[in-house]
Every structure is written in structure tokens, then in C-alpha cells.
Amino acid sequence: MVGSSIKLPAVSFETIRKLIPDVLHEVKSYKLPRVCTELGIQPSVGPGDETEAHNSKRSYVSTRIADLGEDALVELARKVLRKYPNEDLMEAIVELTEHGQHRVSKLVRGDVLKVLNRFDLLFGDSPVLQSLEEVFGAAALREGGSLWLDNSSVSTQIEQHYIRNPDWSNEDMLIQCGALTCTQFRFFALLEKLVHPMTRRDAEQAEMAGAISDALKRDGFVLKQTTVESGYAIYGVVLAQAGVAGTMKNLIFASTGEKPELVFRDALNNDVEITKHADKVLVYERPLPSSGMLLWSDLRDWYAETQGVDSTEGSKMLYRRLRQSVIGANSAGEYAIFQGYYDRFTKRLGDRLPALLPQVYLHYDPYTRRERGAEKFLARQRMDFLLMLERGVRIVIEIDGRHHYAVKDQSVPERYIANAQLYAEMAMEDRRLRLMGYEVYRFGGYEFRDVDLAGKPQVGPEAQRRVAEFFDRLLARHGFR
């Protein structure tokens, strides 16, 4: 995480507007007009563009993005980052999206730093200055301090007062680095580095994570395990009320036939075996990235490898396979959700597109053997759709037909009668999922009256609008613009 630290508690959209020309300054002037066209900054290359870019590359870009709105500016910044990675620009985007609404106050930051005084060897066996540079940036450690007579750099003072002659506490040292005033992006990066298995493991790791969490809870955050790497716990800072505890063990989804029968073979390790209809489902067994999010690109690369094809062909094959599963469910709502999501966001989000998984039977089992007792069979209900986002955020989408809340009238088969027991079972399952940390969203089948599944499936304008509006708001809520 090397780069100059933005010393602002909150980053503005104007920060992004200024950073984009800085990032593109590395492009050769004669190439800049073409690059701007590829990024969508301008529609085409004009006859005088190369000369204008040669005179001032920053001015060339700045004038063309001066009138962009906030959403367009963030989307452009993400496109720029995909081609030209830059720490400062990424930090600014995260501050305005992921950290835009929920903030940790300076008071709570101070409480967290006091907690760290309990621990020796803050960065384990890693060099202190190198670790600090990875979090706060090399420029931040080179800065002089006006309070010091010799105006020496932060790193020089740390060397003197923390490493050679330790009269600074962990709290004192981190305050000098800017831990109270840096962006939340960097503050969280600091906490996650302190409990990374490269720094500390096992009981000491869990003890520090718990102590930090206790301090963060005042502002609604916790530091908890979000995934596993090589068998070691990876921790992340997440909202206290969001996310699902535990790590993915199995992902069984996209049935094209009968429901699979699942049996625990090793309940302690959550090993599950499909004893029947294994050929009708897809089973994804790879570990999730450290972010905890499953992207379409991750799923596509896995499927391409299993089929022995390249990623482009793998993407096409996987989409057809998932679509086959959705069509087989014979649900107008499921088809409209699936088709609407991928049609709307595949190009918009590109490599950032989260995978929308249909007909998920199991994605992980968070219970220990003690909690499960003598249970041998997995009795979890199928989820119509699942999105696995960062920090353990898990979103379940269900489409409710009449069979979810009513039963057929035996005397008049075309008529359904409301059933209190079915409705109660559905409500209980929603409560259980929400208490485990899931977000649950339900659609009524009546909302998709203009979807026709006969012959070639067709989604009408009302259903298209409803699906687009839902996903636009959902993804914006979780930092996707």
C-alpha cells in the first residue's frame, strides 16, 4: 500500500476530479487522446487533440471531465484504475463509496489506539518502518514535524523514540503517523494489518481482534474473521450489523433437475457430500478472495478451467448454464431477475460485477458440530438467488409464488386459499436468515405479470423497470456506482 497519504478526514468528489488527470499524466501525450476515447472521456479523437495534449496533459483531461456529475466521475475513476492502478485514486473512491455513510470518529480512533498499548511487537517480526510505510505511505513518514526543533521526519522520530529509545507507546507512535486524521481507508488498513496472520496468529490474533472490536463497536463497526488464507484466519473491519460470520466451505447452486441430497461426512470440518443428483448442480469449492466477494470473473475463470476452454468461451458457457437453470425453474420472477441483472450490469461493472447465483442450496455452513448436535442431513431451504459481497455481506433474493403462502382449493383446482402455516414458515425462515446476518429481499410473483415464458422468454417493460430500480438502489447501497 505504498503511496502518498491523503491527509483529509473526508475526501470530496473534487479530489477525484483532480486525481484523474494526475493518474493519466503518465500516458504519452500523443497517446492521450486515444486513451481518453477508450475511457469514454471524449467520443472521438479530433484533429487538434494531439497538439493540445502535448501542451498540457493535465489541462487536456481536466477540461474534458470538468462537467461530469458525481456518479459519472466515480465510474470514470474506476475505469481509469483498471488500466492505471493508483493508490491515491483508489483511496478516494473507497472513502466516497464504501466509507461514505458510516464513519469512525476521532474519539473512537483514540480508544482503539489506547487498546494497542496492551500489545508488544505491534507488527510482529516485520520491520516497523516498512510496515508503517505500507499503511500510511512513504510520503507521510518523510514529512517534518514543526513541534520538533530539528524539523526531522516522522520516520526519524520513530527511529529515535520508538525503536532505539522506546519512550513512545504504540498509541504515541501511531498518532505521530496520522492515525487520528488519516482517511478511514488507511485506518482500517492499519487495523487489518495488525491482525493479519503475517503479523500475529492464533490466540494472540483473536485477542487483539476482540480488543479492537470492543472499541470500534461504539461507532457500529467490528473487526472479525471474513475469510481464510492457507488455513489462517483473515480479519476485516465490517459494520457490526452487516455480514455473515464464518467462511465459505461449499457452494452448491444452479440445479437443472431434482433437488440434490446433501449429507455431512465430517461435521466438524463442515465437509458435505452430494449423495444424489450431483450431476444436476454446480459445485464451486475454491476459497473466496480476501475481500469475501465472489465476482463473475472468479466464477467464469473457475468454470473455464473445469471445461478446458479460455475465459471468453467460459463466460459464454457459464451464462448459458445458469440461464438454463433459471428457465428450468419455470418462474417468471426468477427469469426477470436473472436476465435483468446481467443485461444491465455486465458492461457497466465489467470486472467488478458480483456473481448473481441462482438456486443456491448451500454456500457455507457456519455451525459447529456442538451446535448441530446429532443432525446428519442438511435441511436448509434453497435460495432463489445469492449475492456474495465484500466483508461477509450476503444478499438473498426470493420470488414468492402463490405456493409460498397459499394452497390449492381441492374443490376448485384453479383457486388458491391463503394458508397461515405456510406464511408463518416463510416468516420464520426470514428471521433465521436475518439473525445470521443475511439481507433478505422478497418479490411477489404478481410483480412480474408482463413476463412471458412461453416459447422464447420475454420480459415486459414493467418488470424490466422494477428489476433495474431494485438493483440500482441495492448496489448503490453497497458502494457500487
C-alpha positions, -999 to 999 in steps of 0.1 A, spaced: 0 0 0 27 25 -10 17 60 -20 12 95 -7 -14 97 21 -44 120 16 -45 139 49 -82 146 49 -108 131 72 -132 131 43 -124 131 6 -146 152 -18 -156 144 -54 -133 173 -64 -104 152 -51 -113 126 -77 -116 152 -104 -81 164 -96 -66 129 -93 -78 115 -126 -56 140 -147 -27 132 -123 -30 95 -129 -33 99 -167 -3 122 -168 19 91 -172 4 85 -206 24 98 -235 9 130 -249 5 116 -284 -14 86 -270 -36 106 -245 -65 115 -269 -69 78 -279 -68 67 -242 -94 94 -234 -116 80 -261 -112 44 -248 -121 56 -213 -152 74 -226 -139 109 -216 -144 120 -252 -164 105 -281 -135 105 -307 -101 120 -314 -102 154 -331 -75 169 -355 -60 193 -329 -62 170 -299 -26 157 -300 -12 192 -300 -35 202 -272 -24 172 -251 12 179 -259 9 215 -245 -6 202 -212 -17 167 -204 -34 177 -172 -53 205 -187 -64 183 -216 -80 158 -193 -93 184 -167 -113 204 -193 -130 172 -206 -141 160 -171 -150 194 -156 -187 190 -160 -191 153 -151 -216 145 -123 -207 126 -92 -218 91 -104 -202 95 -138 -170 108 -121 -168 77 -99 -175 53 -128 -147 70 -148 -123 68 -119 -129 30 -117 -122 26 -154 -90 46 -150 -80 24 -121 -85 -8 -141 -59 4 -167 -37 26 -144 -37 14 -108 -31 42 -83 -33 41 -46 -45 77 -40 -73 74 -65 -84 41 -51 -83 55 -16 -105 85 -27 -131 62 -43 -134 39 -13 -138 70 10 -167 83 -11 -184 50 -16 -177 22 8 -169 46 37 -192 74 26 -220 69 51 -205 51 81 -176 68 98 -154 61 128 -150 92 150 -117 106 162 -127 97 197 -132 60 189 -99 60 169 -82 72 200 -99 45 220 -86 19 196 -50 32 198 -51 30 236 -61 -6 233 -30 -13 212 -8 -3 242 -15 -37 257 4 -55 230 41 -59 224 57 -61 189 29 -42 172 39 -56 137 53 -89 149 86 -97 133 81 -73 104 102 -41 103 83 -13 120 91 15 95 84 -7 65 50 -18 79 41 18 87 50 29 52 28 2 37 -2 16 57 3 54 57 25 59 26 62 68 23 54 105 19 37 106 53 68 93 71 91 117 53 72 148 65 88 171 90 72 179 123 71 216 134 70 206 170 105 191 168 134 216 169 153 199 141 122 196 119 132 159 114 109 135 96 83 113 113 104 82 105 135 97 122 114 105 153 100 69 153 135 55 150 146 76 180 116 74 203 100 41 195 127 18 182 161 28 197 149 45 229 113 33 234 98 62 253 68 63 229 39 39 234 22 23 204 -5 49 207 20 78 207 38 64 177 6 59 156 -7 93 164 25 108 150 19 88 118 -15 103 115 -37 75 127 -62 100 142 -65 121 110 -58 98 80 -86 85 58 -108 57 71 -94 36 42 -59 38 58 -71 35 94 -89 2 86 -59 -10 66 -38 -4 98 -61 -25 119 -64 -53 94 -26 -54 91 -22 -57 128 -42 -89 129 -31 -103 96 -15 -138 100 18 -124 87 18 -103 119 2 -125 145 -18 -157 147 -40 -180 168 -48 -168 203 -28 -135 201 -46 -127 168 -80 -134 182 -72 -115 214 -62 -83 196 -91 -85 171 -115 -88 201 -100 -59 219 -101 -37 188 -137 -47 181 -148 -37 216 -135 -2 210 -150 0 174 -185 -10 185 -193 25 197 -194 36 161 -211 4 148 -180 -15 135 -163 -47 144 -131 -64 134 -140 -100 126 -129 -130 105 -141 -126 69 -122 -154 51 -94 -179 53 -60 -180 36 -39 -212 37 -59 -222 68 -52 -189 86 -80 -165 96 -81 -132 77 -99 -104 96 -116 -73 82 -134 -43 96 -171 -45 89 -204 -29 101 -215 -46 133 -250 -54 119 -239 -65 85 -224 -96 71 -224 -133 79 -200 -150 102 -179 -179 90 -161 -188 58 -174 -204 26 -169 -242 26 -191 -253 -3 -211 -235 -29 -238 -257 -45 -261 -240 -70 -277 -238 -104 -298 -270 -104 -311 -282 -137 -332 -311 -122 -341 -327 -90 -330 -312 -57 -296 -326 -46 -294 -347 -14 -267 -334 9 -251 -353 38 -225 -343 63 -194 -366 61 -173 -346 85 -195 -323 106 -165 -309 125 -149 -296 93 -182 -289 75 -174 -314 47 -206 -321 27 -212 -348 2 -239 -348 -25 -253 -383 -24 -279 -379 -51 -284 -358 -83 -248 -344 -81 -248 -342 -119 -276 -317 -118 -258 -289 -99 -226 -269 -100 -202 -271 -70 -177 -243 -65 -151 -253 -40 -124 -226 -44 -118 -203 -14 -131 -168 -17 -107 -139 -23 -97 -120 8 -124 -94 2 -150 -121 8 -168 -112 -25 -174 -136 -54 -171 -118 -87 -184 -130 -121 -148 -131 -132 -139 -155 -104 -168 -178 -113 -160 -176 -150 -123 -185 -146 -132 -215 -125 -158 -227 -150 -135 -222 -179 -108 -242 -162 -132 -271 -154 -144 -271 -191 -109 -267 -206 -117 -235 -225 -105 -199 -224 -121 -173 -203 -141 -157 -231 -157 -190 -241 -160 -200 -204 -180 -168 -197 -205 -177 -225 -208 -213 -214 -214 -204 -178 -240 -178 -186 -259 -204 -207 -256 -230 -179 -270 -206 -153 -298 -194 -177 -308 -230 -183 -311 -235 -145 -333 -203 -142 -355 -212 -171 -359 -247 -157 -374 -232 -125 -404 -220 -147 -406 -188 -126 -414 -155 -144 -399 -136 -115 -366 -156 -114 -361 -152 -151 -368 -114 -150 -343 -110 -120 -316 -131 -137 -320 -116 -172 -324 -80 -159 -293 -81 -136 -269 -94 -162 -282 -73 -191 -280 -42 -170 -247 -46 -152 -223 -68 -172 -209 -40 -192 -214 -13 -166 -194 -30 -139 -171 -51 -160 -146 -70 -139 -163 -56 -107 -195 -74 -114 -206 -96 -84 -219 -130 -95 -257 -134 -91 -260 -171 -82 -293 -188 -90 -309 -217 -70 -283 -219 -42 -287 -250 -20 -256 -243 2 -229 -217 3 -214 -224 37 -223 -239 70 -214 -217 100 -225 -241 127 -201 -261 148 -208 -298 155 -218 -289 191 -245 -266 178 -257 -290 152 -259 -320 176 -267 -353 160 -280 -338 128 -268 -357 98 -288 -343 69 -286 -307 56 -321 -293 57 -316 -258 45 -341 -244 20 -330 -234 -14 -323 -197 -20 -336 -183 -53 -306 -160 -57 -275 -151 -37 -250 -123 -40 -217 -126 -20 -203 -91 -15 -173 -78 4 -169 -81 42 -192 -111 45 -223 -92 31 -247 -119 18 -278 -109 0 -307 -134 -6 -334 -127 -32 -366 -147 -31 -395 -147 -56 -427 -158 -39 -453 -175 -60 -487 -185 -46 -473 -218 -32 -453 -198 -7 -484 -185 11 -514 -205 -2 -526 -240 -10 -548 -252 -39 -585 -255 -32 -593 -292 -36 -628 -285 -49 -617 -258 -74 -581 -265 -86 -577 -232 -103 -583 -214 -69 -558 -209 -41 -566 -205 -4 -544 -185 19 -526 -207 44 -514 -192 77 -489 -221 84 -471 -216 50 -468 -178 57 -455 -184 92 -429 -208 80 -417 -182 54 -416 -155 81 -396 -178 105 -371 -186 78 -366 -149 71 -360 -142 107 -334 -170 110 -315 -158 79 -315 -122 91 -303 -131 126 -274 -149 109 -265 -117 91 -282 -121 57 -300 -93 39 -333 -109 26 -354 -93 -2 -386 -108 -14 -406 -102 -46 -442 -112 -52 -449 -132 -83 -477 -107 -91 -450 -81 -98 -439 -100 -130 -473 -102 -148 -457 -89 -181 -431 -117 -183 -439 -145 -208 -420 -177 -205 -438 -195 -234 -415 -201 -263 -387 -175 -263 -389 -159 -229 -398 -122 -229 -396 -97 -201 -420 -68 -203 -412 -31 -196 -428 -30 -162 -408 -60 -149 -376 -45 -165 -382 -12 -147 -389 -29 -114 -357 -51 -116 -335 -22 -127 -347 1 -99 -341 -26 -73 -306 -35 -83 -296 2 -89 -306 10 -53 -292 -22 -39 -258 -19 -55 -255 18 -47 -263 10 -11 -232 -13 -11 -209 11 -28 -213 2 -65 -219 32 -87 
